[in-house]
Each structure stands twice: as structure tokens, then as C-alpha cells.
Amino acid sequence: MHDLLLISDLHLGSHLKPRMRGEYVHLASRIEQSFPRFIDHYLREGQWQLVINGDFIDFWNVELPDHVGETGERLAVRRLHAVFDAHPRVEESLARFLEAGHGVVFVTGNHDAELLYAGVRDAITERLERAMGADLPPVDPPGVGADDDGDPGMTRTGLVRLDALPPGRIRFVRWFLREEGGAWIEHGHKFDPSCNTQASMSPTREGALVQTVAEVATRSFSNLMPEMDYDVADKFSGLDYVRWALARGWRFVLRVVLLYLRTLGAVLSWWARAGRVDEHGQRAHEERLAKVAANAGLQMSALTALEQMAPPPSVATVGGFLTVTALDYMLSVLTPTPVAIVLAWTLGLSTWWGLLAGVLVSALSLHWINRGRRPRNVARDMLEVAARVGGVTGVPLVLMGHSHHGQLERQGEVVYANSGSWLDGSHLVVRRDRDSGRLVEVELRQWRNGGITRLDAMEVWHSAPAAAEAPVSAAGVVEAT
């Protein structure tokens, strides 16, 4: 009976871009040293189901020099190979983990939504097979558990039964993992409006994945600005960006302004032309969602409620677009003064009265925007929604990543645990009762300097016997009832 080992947000490949600071290259080298030791430690500690809960590979930050005109699945596969070529020891350690009889499940995150491409999943599986020197066991018996398109690497429903996965297998899921009466696991980016997309089970436009506004901004701005820290979007306010640029001199300010205008143009173009899911993607999403509900033993209303909990993408409204691009600040600063001056001149008043009125209106506008804007805090937002997710899905344990903030909190009867970012060693261990098989304890741990620190632990409460479960196939995929 396998305990759960959860990691997330390794962001492999984040150093593969033209302009790169030395510390990112150093970080990539450190992962190559520390990740195999981490895996070897847990290979000595028992039987595990490793859940890589999103953002394992950072496709957003991988910039290949010779990809002009190449888009979609083919480019994603080339980026995948570039990342694994840069991290051979990570690849070898995962193969060693599988060879020892432990399972690996890849949950799709926002930085690695390319896992939705069958070609990317095939490439990962083939590379791990080659690293093992042998074929991996088949994901499912013929005809069982295959993806809608006949791809056996992805479960038919995007659902994996944690308590029934065969050992030594590799699986990919579109959205979540669930164990009846036990746990709900997803990356969590659906609750971050800048990283969410519509129709997340098949977010496509003309066959290509729809980018999120955060990805557009990353490729247009952050990837060209190596002076920025990785998590700057979660730390900086608008004023912080201004101070950061001014501290580096006027030439740097000019460069930042030009890159901002470039990013604004990219987001505008994306919003106007390619920012929405096409009809095929929407239809595929709805079909898969219905199959998830049926095979998971959940009412369709439960998954609908989960989707409604997620805020709409940032640019779904004009207000959201103005906020995420900071265009509301720009308009508040730049627009009132010239308008007031022209108005004063038209009325025959002194230009100074127009200037004074414009400055006053700008100040009031900025104050009004600040009062109405809730500071971005992804960790807080995910914590707030955790109890509702547990209640809707009928589980006492909700496990997520995405926020890069490892935490363990009890929300009423529901325990919320976040695996943080493996880049600082944060990860989760979930223990099973050896008699009943239930998940009974979750631990937040940190891997650092070759050792484990136990940061926190909580018991998982099971207030009532587990509900009757839907029939399970030999491959561990819940059958429709």
C-alpha cells in the first residue's frame, strides 16, 4: 500500500532563454545535484506514489533560438527535449524511481499545460523508457483508461484512483486526482485569474493551446528582463516596479517602458484575436467534464460548482484587462491633466487652473483604484477556497501547489496542504493507515542540504465511514455506473 509523495513547481528549463542571470544557471545545476539525492532518500523510505503536482517543466521560459514560425505541439515537444537534455540526472532519477516499482503521476499545471499534447506525453514516456533501458509497463490494459483520442498515456477521465494505481506506472491527468473520501489533488492555478483559461480540459484555439495572460507577459517582458526575480509578480506593487526601474537609471527606465508597451501590445493582440477557446475546444471540454463526473461518482453539479469557484480569466472583462496590464494606473496618470488643460482653454480659463484640476483628478483616481484593488495574494486566495473544494468533492484533504508557498492549514473539517515549490525543498508526505488504507496524516517537509526537516503535520479526520464507491476496473480507473 503506497503512501503519497507530492512535489510541485520545479520549473525545469526556466534557465533556457537568451538573457539569463548566473543564479538561474546555478539553480539549474543545483537541481541536477539535489533532485537525484532527494529521490534516492525516498527510495529507501518505503513504497510511494509520486505525484508531480504541476509546473514540473517551465515551458513558458524555454526560448529556443531556431523556432521562428513553429508553433503548437511540435514546438512543445522540442522544448521538452531541450529541458530533459539540460537535466539528464533528473530524468535518470525518475526512471530509477519507476524501475523500483513506484508510480509517477504528472498533474497538468499552468506552466506545463503542454502536457495536454499527446506528443509531449509520448516524448516523456519514451525518454524515461530509454533511461530505464526497458519499456514501461502499459498504462492500462487494451481499451481501458485511454484518452478520448485513443492515447493511453492520459486517463480517459482525467481522474486517477490513488488507492488502486498499479506500481511502476507513469500517468498523466488533465485536471485532478481524487480518492473517494480521502483526497482531492490539483495544481490550483484555476483559482488564479492571471493563470486560468476557459475550458481547461481542452483549452485550444485552432488546435493550439490558448496562452494565459501571465504567459504572454512572461514571454514579452520577464524573459527579456533577467534583472527580475522569478516570483516578482507576487511581490511587487505598481509603485515597486517604478522604484525598481528608477534605481537603475534613465536608460533602464526607457528600456522598461518600451518592453511594457511591447507587452501591452501583445496582451491587446491576444485579447482581441486569440485569447478565447474555440468551439472545438469548448465542446471537448464539456464532453470530458461529463465523463469525469460520471466515472468519478460525482454529480455534474459538483464539477460545475468547482468551475464556478474559479475566478474568470483576468482579461475576461474590460476592468480585469485594465487591472492586469496596469493600464488603469497609466490612464489615471496620463489622461486627466491634458484633458483638463484643453477644457480650461476652451472655457477661457487659465491653463494653471486646468493643470491643477488635472493633477487633483489624477490623485483622486489613483486613490480610488488603490482602495478598490485587493492586493494579489495567491496563497491566501487558494486557502480561502480549500474548504469549499473539500466540501463539494466530499474529501477531508485538499492538496495543491502553484502558490510556491508551502503551508498546512485546517479549515473546519478539511485539511488544506500546499506543497510549495520544490526549488526551496518544500514537499508533502501523506501517510496511509496500514489496516484500512485511508489517508490519515499529512506532513509538510523540506529537503535541504541532503536531509529532511519536518515542518508541520496534521491528522486527517474521517468523520464518517467512506461512502460507497463506484466500481473500479483492474487498471484503477473508475467505471461509469
C-alpha positions as CSV (number, residue, x, y, z in Angstrom):
1,M,0.0,0.0,0.0
2,H,1.7,3.2,-1.2
3,D,2.0,6.4,0.7
4,L,1.9,9.7,-1.3
5,L,4.9,11.9,-2.0
6,L,3.9,15.2,-3.5
7,I,6.1,17.8,-5.2
8,S,5.4,20.7,-7.5
9,D,6.8,23.8,-9.2
10,L,10.3,22.6,-10.1
11,H,10.1,24.8,-13.2
12,L,12.7,22.8,-15.0
13,G,14.1,24.7,-18.0
14,S,13.5,28.2,-16.6
15,H,17.1,29.0,-17.4
16,L,16.7,28.1,-21.1
17,K,16.3,31.6,-22.5
18,P,18.8,34.1,-24.2
19,R,19.1,36.6,-21.4
20,M,19.8,34.8,-18.2
21,R,21.3,35.7,-14.9
22,G,24.0,33.5,-13.4
23,E,22.0,32.5,-10.4
24,Y,19.4,30.8,-12.6
25,V,22.0,28.7,-14.3
26,H,23.4,27.9,-10.9
27,L,19.9,26.9,-9.7
28,A,19.6,24.5,-12.7
29,S,22.9,23.0,-11.8
30,R,21.8,22.6,-8.1
31,I,18.6,20.8,-9.2
32,E,20.8,18.3,-11.1
33,Q,22.7,17.6,-7.9
34,S,19.9,17.7,-5.3
35,F,16.9,16.1,-7.0
36,P,18.5,12.6,-7.5
37,R,19.6,12.6,-3.9
38,F,16.0,13.5,-2.9
39,I,14.6,10.6,-4.9
40,D,17.2,8.2,-3.5
41,H,16.3,9.2,0.0
42,Y,12.6,8.3,-0.5
43,L,13.5,5.1,-2.4
44,R,15.0,4.0,1.0
45,E,11.9,5.1,3.0
46,G,9.1,2.8,1.7
47,Q,6.6,2.4,-1.1
48,W,5.5,5.6,-2.8
49,Q,3.1,7.1,-5.3
50,L,4.9,10.2,-6.5
51,V,2.6,13.0,-7.6
52,I,4.3,15.7,-9.6
53,N,1.5,18.3,-9.0
54,G,2.0,20.7,-11.8
55,D,4.7,23.1,-13.2
56,F,7.3,20.3,-13.4
57,I,8.6,21.8,-16.7
58,D,8.5,25.5,-17.3
59,F,7.5,25.7,-21.0
60,W,6.8,29.5,-20.6
61,N,10.5,30.2,-20.0
62,V,12.0,27.9,-22.6
63,E,13.1,30.0,-25.6
64,L,14.6,28.1,-28.5
65,P,16.8,30.2,-30.9
66,D,15.6,28.5,-34.1
67,H,11.8,28.2,-33.7
68,V,10.6,31.1,-35.9
69,G,7.2,30.2,-37.4
70,E,7.0,27.0,-35.4
71,T,4.0,26.7,-33.0
72,G,1.8,24.2,-31.2
73,E,2.6,20.6,-30.4
74,R,5.8,20.3,-32.5
75,L,7.4,23.3,-30.7
76,A,6.3,21.9,-27.3
77,V,8.0,18.6,-28.0
78,R,11.2,20.3,-29.0
79,R,11.1,22.4,-25.8
80,L,10.5,19.2,-23.7
81,H,13.6,17.6,-25.2
82,A,15.7,20.7,-24.6
83,V,14.7,20.6,-20.9
84,F,15.4,16.9,-20.4
85,D,18.7,17.3,-22.3
86,A,19.6,20.0,-19.8
87,H,18.6,17.8,-16.8
88,P,19.8,14.3,-17.5
89,R,20.2,13.4,-13.8
90,V,16.6,14.4,-13.1
91,E,15.5,12.2,-16.0
92,E,17.6,9.3,-14.7
93,S,16.3,9.6,-11.2
94,L,12.7,9.4,-12.3
95,A,13.5,6.4,-14.4
96,R,15.1,4.8,-11.4
97,F,12.1,5.5,-9.2
98,L,9.8,3.8,-11.8
99,E,12.2,0.9,-12.1
100,A,12.0,0.3,-8.4
101,G,8.2,-0.2,-8.7
102,H,6.9,3.2,-7.6
103,G,4.4,5.1,-9.6
104,V,4.6,8.6,-11.1
105,V,1.7,10.8,-11.9
106,F,2.0,14.1,-13.7
107,V,-0.7,16.6,-13.0
108,T,-1.1,19.4,-15.5
109,G,-0.2,22.9,-14.3
110,N,-0.2,26.3,-15.9
111,H,3.5,26.4,-16.9
112,D,3.3,22.8,-18.3
113,A,-0.2,22.9,-19.9
114,E,1.7,21.4,-22.9
115,L,1.2,18.1,-21.1
116,L,-2.2,18.2,-22.8
117,Y,-0.4,17.5,-26.1
118,A,-0.2,13.7,-26.8
119,G,3.2,14.2,-28.4
120,V,4.7,15.8,-25.2
121,R,3.4,12.9,-23.1
122,D,4.7,10.3,-25.6
123,A,8.1,12.1,-25.5
124,I,8.3,12.0,-21.7
125,T,7.4,8.3,-21.6
126,E,9.9,7.4,-24.4
127,R,12.7,9.2,-22.7
128,L,12.0,7.6,-19.3
129,E,11.8,4.2,-21.0
130,R,15.2,4.9,-22.7
131,A,16.7,5.9,-19.4
132,M,15.5,2.7,-17.8
133,G,16.7,0.6,-20.7
134,A,13.3,-1.1,-20.8
135,D,9.7,-0.5,-21.8
136,L,7.5,0.9,-19.0
137,P,4.5,-1.4,-18.2
138,P,1.5,-0.5,-20.2
139,V,-0.5,2.3,-18.7
140,D,-3.7,0.3,-19.0
141,P,-4.9,-2.9,-20.5
142,P,-6.0,-2.5,-24.1
143,G,-9.2,-0.5,-24.4
144,V,-9.2,0.6,-20.7
145,G,-8.5,4.1,-19.5
146,A,-7.4,5.5,-22.8
147,D,-7.8,9.2,-23.6
148,D,-10.7,10.3,-25.8
149,D,-8.3,10.4,-28.7
150,G,-7.1,6.9,-28.1
151,D,-3.9,8.0,-26.2
152,P,-3.3,5.6,-23.3
153,G,-1.0,8.0,-21.6
154,M,-3.8,10.2,-20.4
155,T,-6.6,8.7,-18.3
156,R,-10.0,8.7,-20.1
157,T,-11.5,11.0,-17.5
158,G,-8.6,13.0,-16.1
159,L,-9.2,11.0,-12.9
160,V,-6.8,8.6,-11.2
161,R,-7.8,6.4,-8.3
162,L,-4.9,6.9,-5.9
163,D,-5.6,3.8,-3.9
164,A,-5.7,1.5,-7.0
165,L,-2.8,2.6,-9.2
166,P,-0.6,-0.3,-10.3
167,P,3.0,0.1,-9.3
168,G,5.7,1.2,-11.6
169,R,3.4,3.1,-13.9
170,I,3.5,6.6,-15.4
171,R,0.3,8.5,-15.7
172,F,-0.8,12.0,-16.8
173,V,-4.0,13.8,-15.8
174,R,-5.7,16.8,-17.2
175,W,-7.0,18.4,-14.0
176,F,-7.2,16.5,-10.8
177,L,-6.6,13.3,-8.8
178,R,-9.2,12.0,-6.4
179,E,-9.6,9.3,-3.8
180,E,-13.1,8.7,-2.6
181,G,-13.5,10.0,0.9
182,G,-9.7,10.7,1.0
183,A,-8.1,13.5,-1.0
184,W,-8.5,15.9,-3.9
185,I,-5.3,16.9,-5.7
186,E,-4.9,19.6,-8.3
187,H,-2.3,22.2,-9.2
188,G,-4.6,25.1,-8.2
189,H,-3.9,27.6,-11.0
190,K,-7.7,27.6,-11.8
191,F,-8.1,29.8,-8.7
192,D,-5.5,32.4,-10.1
193,P,-7.2,34.6,-12.6
194,S,-4.0,35.5,-14.4
195,C,-3.1,31.8,-14.9
196,N,-6.6,30.4,-15.6
197,T,-8.1,29.6,-19.0
198,Q,-11.6,28.9,-20.1
199,A,-12.3,25.2,-21.0
200,S,-9.3,23.9,-19.0
201,M,-9.9,20.3,-20.1
202,S,-9.2,21.3,-23.7
203,P,-8.1,24.9,-23.9
204,T,-7.4,25.2,-27.6
205,R,-7.8,27.6,-30.4
206,E,-7.4,26.1,-33.9
207,G,-5.7,23.2,-32.4
208,A,-3.1,25.2,-30.4
209,L,-3.2,25.8,-26.6
210,V,-4.6,29.2,-25.6
211,Q,-2.0,31.2,-23.7
212,T,-2.9,32.8,-20.4
213,V,-2.2,36.5,-19.9
214,A,0.6,35.5,-17.4
215,E,2.3,33.5,-20.2
216,V,2.0,36.4,-22.7
217,A,3.5,38.8,-20.1
218,T,6.3,36.3,-19.2
219,R,7.3,35.8,-22.8
220,S,7.0,39.5,-23.8
221,F,8.6,41.1,-20.7
222,S,10.0,38.9,-18.0
223,N,12.1,36.6,-20.3
224,L,13.8,39.8,-21.7
225,M,14.4,41.2,-18.2
226,P,16.9,39.0,-16.4
227,E,17.2,41.6,-13.6
228,M,13.8,40.5,-12.3
229,D,13.3,37.8,-9.6
230,Y,11.3,34.7,-10.6
231,D,8.3,35.4,-8.3
232,V,8.3,39.2,-8.8
233,A,4.6,39.3,-9.9
234,D,3.5,38.1,-6.5
235,K,5.8,40.5,-4.6
236,F,5.7,43.8,-6.5
237,S,3.1,46.5,-6.5
238,G,2.9,49.1,-9.3
239,L,5.0,51.5,-7.2
240,D,7.6,48.8,-6.5
241,Y,8.1,48.4,-10.3
242,V,8.6,52.2,-10.6
243,R,11.1,52.3,-7.8
244,W,12.9,49.2,-9.2
245,A,13.3,50.9,-12.6
246,L,14.3,54.3,-11.3
247,A,17.0,52.9,-9.1
248,R,18.8,51.7,-12.3
249,G,18.9,54.9,-14.2
250,W,17.1,56.6,-17.0
251,R,18.3,54.2,-19.8
252,F,17.0,51.3,-17.9
253,V,13.7,53.2,-17.3
254,L,13.4,53.7,-21.1
255,R,14.0,50.0,-21.7
256,V,11.4,49.0,-19.2
257,V,8.8,51.5,-20.7
258,L,9.5,50.1,-24.2
259,L,9.1,46.5,-23.0
260,Y,6.0,47.4,-21.2
261,L,4.5,48.9,-24.3
262,R,5.5,45.7,-26.2
263,T,3.8,43.6,-23.6
264,L,0.7,45.8,-23.6
265,G,0.5,45.3,-27.4
266,A,1.0,41.6,-27.1
267,V,-1.8,41.3,-24.5
268,L,-4.1,43.5,-26.6
269,S,-3.5,41.4,-29.6
270,W,-4.1,38.2,-27.6
271,W,-7.2,39.6,-26.1
272,A,-8.6,40.7,-29.5
273,R,-7.7,37.7,-31.6
274,A,-6.5,34.6,-29.9
275,G,-7.4,34.8,-26.2
276,R,-10.5,32.7,-26.3
277,V,-11.1,28.9,-26.6
278,D,-12.5,27.8,-30.0
279,E,-15.8,25.9,-30.4
280,H,-14.0,22.6,-30.7
281,G,-12.1,23.1,-27.5
282,Q,-15.2,24.2,-25.6
283,R,-17.1,21.1,-26.9
284,A,-14.3,18.8,-26.0
285,H,-14.0,20.3,-22.5
286,E,-17.7,19.8,-21.9
287,E,-17.7,16.2,-23.1
288,R,-14.7,15.4,-20.9
289,L,-16.2,17.1,-17.9
290,A,-19.3,15.0,-18.2
291,K,-17.2,11.8,-18.3
292,V,-15.3,12.9,-15.3
293,A,-18.5,13.4,-13.3
294,A,-19.9,10.0,-14.4
295,N,-16.7,8.0,-13.8
296,A,-15.8,9.8,-10.6
297,G,-19.1,9.1,-9.0
298,L,-19.7,12.9,-8.7
299,Q,-22.7,14.8,-9.7
300,M,-22.1,17.1,-12.7
301,S,-23.2,19.9,-10.4
302,A,-20.2,19.3,-8.2
303,L,-17.7,19.9,-11.1
304,T,-19.8,22.8,-12.2
305,A,-19.6,24.3,-8.7
306,L,-15.8,23.9,-8.8
307,E,-15.6,25.7,-12.1
308,Q,-17.7,28.5,-10.7
309,M,-15.5,28.8,-7.7
310,A,-12.6,29.8,-10.0
311,P,-12.5,33.5,-10.9
312,P,-12.8,34.3,-14.6
313,P,-9.5,34.9,-16.5
314,S,-8.1,38.3,-15.9
315,V,-8.9,39.6,-19.3
316,A,-12.5,38.2,-19.4
317,T,-13.7,41.8,-18.6
318,V,-12.6,45.3,-19.5
319,G,-11.9,46.0,-15.9
320,G,-9.8,42.9,-15.5
321,F,-7.8,43.8,-18.6
322,L,-7.1,47.3,-17.3
323,T,-6.1,45.9,-13.9
324,V,-3.8,43.1,-15.1
325,T,-1.9,45.4,-17.5
326,A,-1.8,48.4,-15.0
327,L,-3.4,50.4,-17.8
328,D,-5.9,51.8,-15.2
329,Y,-2.9,53.4,-13.4
330,M,-1.4,54.7,-16.7
331,L,-4.7,56.2,-17.8
332,S,-5.3,57.8,-14.4
333,V,-1.9,59.5,-14.5
334,L,-1.7,60.5,-18.2
335,T,-5.3,61.3,-19.2
336,P,-6.8,63.9,-16.7
337,T,-4.2,66.6,-16.9
338,P,-4.2,67.2,-20.7
339,V,-8.0,66.9,-20.8
340,A,-8.4,69.4,-18.0
341,I,-5.9,71.8,-19.7
342,V,-7.8,71.6,-23.0
343,L,-11.1,72.1,-21.2
344,A,-9.8,75.1,-19.3
345,W,-8.5,76.7,-22.5
346,T,-11.9,76.1,-24.2
347,L,-13.7,77.8,-21.3
348,G,-11.3,80.8,-21.4
349,L,-9.7,79.9,-18.0
350,S,-6.1,80.0,-17.1
351,T,-4.0,76.9,-18.1
352,W,-2.8,76.7,-14.5
353,W,-6.4,76.0,-13.3
354,G,-6.6,73.2,-15.8
355,L,-3.2,71.8,-14.6
356,L,-4.3,72.0,-11.0
357,A,-7.6,70.3,-11.8
358,G,-5.9,67.5,-13.8
359,V,-3.4,66.8,-11.0
360,L,-6.2,66.6,-8.5
361,V,-8.3,64.3,-10.6
362,S,-5.3,62.0,-11.2
363,A,-4.6,61.9,-7.5
364,L,-8.3,61.1,-6.7
365,S,-8.4,58.4,-9.4
366,L,-5.3,56.7,-8.1
367,H,-6.7,56.7,-4.6
368,W,-10.0,55.3,-5.8
369,I,-8.2,52.5,-7.7
370,N,-6.0,51.6,-4.7
371,R,-9.0,51.4,-2.4
372,G,-10.9,49.1,-4.7
373,R,-7.9,46.8,-5.6
374,R,-7.2,43.8,-3.5
375,P,-3.5,43.0,-3.4
376,R,-2.5,39.9,-5.3
377,N,-2.0,37.0,-2.8
378,V,-2.4,33.7,-4.5
379,A,-1.6,31.7,-1.3
380,R,-4.4,33.4,0.6
381,D,-6.9,33.0,-2.2
382,M,-6.2,29.3,-2.5
383,L,-6.5,28.8,1.2
384,E,-9.9,30.6,1.2
385,V,-11.3,28.2,-1.4
386,A,-9.9,25.0,0.0
387,A,-12.7,24.2,2.5
388,R,-15.3,24.7,-0.3
389,V,-13.4,22.4,-2.6
390,G,-13.3,19.7,0.1
391,G,-17.0,20.1,0.8
392,V,-18.1,19.9,-2.8
393,T,-15.9,16.9,-3.6
394,G,-16.6,15.1,-0.3
395,V,-13.0,14.7,0.9
396,P,-11.2,15.8,4.2
397,L,-7.9,16.6,2.5
398,V,-7.2,19.1,-0.3
399,L,-3.7,19.2,-1.8
400,M,-2.4,21.9,-4.2
401,G,0.7,23.6,-5.4
402,H,1.1,26.7,-7.6
403,S,1.5,29.4,-4.9
404,H,5.1,28.5,-4.2
405,H,4.1,28.8,-0.5
406,G,4.2,25.6,1.5
407,Q,1.5,25.5,4.1
408,L,-0.7,23.3,6.2
409,E,-4.0,24.6,7.5
410,R,-7.2,23.2,8.9
411,Q,-10.4,24.8,7.5
412,G,-13.2,23.3,9.6
413,E,-13.2,19.6,8.8
414,V,-10.9,20.0,5.8
415,V,-7.1,20.0,5.9
416,Y,-5.5,22.1,3.1
417,A,-1.9,21.4,2.3
418,N,0.2,23.1,-0.3
419,S,3.5,21.5,-1.5
420,G,5.1,24.9,-2.1
421,S,7.9,25.0,-4.6
422,W,10.4,22.1,-4.7
423,L,13.1,24.8,-5.5
424,D,13.2,25.6,-1.8
425,G,12.8,21.9,-0.8
426,S,9.2,22.1,0.2
427,H,7.1,18.9,-0.4
428,L,4.3,16.8,1.2
429,V,4.1,13.3,2.5
430,V,0.7,11.8,3.1
431,R,0.6,8.6,5.1
432,R,-1.9,5.7,4.9
433,D,-3.3,3.6,7.7
434,R,-1.8,0.2,7.1
435,D,-5.1,-1.6,8.0
436,S,-7.8,0.5,6.3
437,G,-5.7,2.1,3.6
438,R,-7.1,5.5,4.4
439,L,-5.0,8.7,4.2
440,V,-4.6,9.6,7.9
441,E,-1.7,12.1,8.2
442,V,-0.2,14.8,6.0
443,E,3.3,16.3,6.6
444,L,4.9,19.4,5.2
445,R,8.6,18.7,4.8
446,Q,11.6,20.4,3.5
447,W,14.6,18.8,1.7
448,R,17.8,20.8,2.3
449,N,21.5,20.0,2.4
450,G,20.8,16.3,1.9
451,G,18.4,15.9,4.8
452,I,14.7,16.2,5.7
453,T,13.1,18.7,8.1
454,R,9.6,18.0,9.3
455,L,8.0,21.5,9.3
456,D,4.4,20.6,10.3
457,A,2.0,17.7,10.4
458,M,-1.8,17.2,10.7
459,E,-4.1,14.3,11.2
460,V,-6.7,13.8,8.5
461,W,-10.1,13.4,10.1
462,H,-12.6,10.9,8.8
463,S,-15.8,11.9,10.5
464,A,-17.9,9.2,8.8
465,P,-17.3,5.9,7.0
466,A,-16.4,6.3,3.4
467,A,-19.3,6.4,1.0
468,A,-20.0,3.5,-1.3
469,E,-17.6,3.8,-4.2
470,A,-18.2,3.3,-7.9
471,P,-16.8,0.0,-9.4
472,V,-13.2,0.1,-10.2
473,S,-11.5,-1.6,-13.1
474,A,-8.4,-3.7,-12.9
475,A,-6.4,-0.7,-14.0
476,G,-7.7,1.5,-11.3
477,V,-10.0,3.7,-13.4
478,V,-13.4,4.3,-12.0
479,E,-16.0,2.8,-14.2
480,A,-19.2,4.7,-15.1
481,T,-22.3,3.5,-13.2
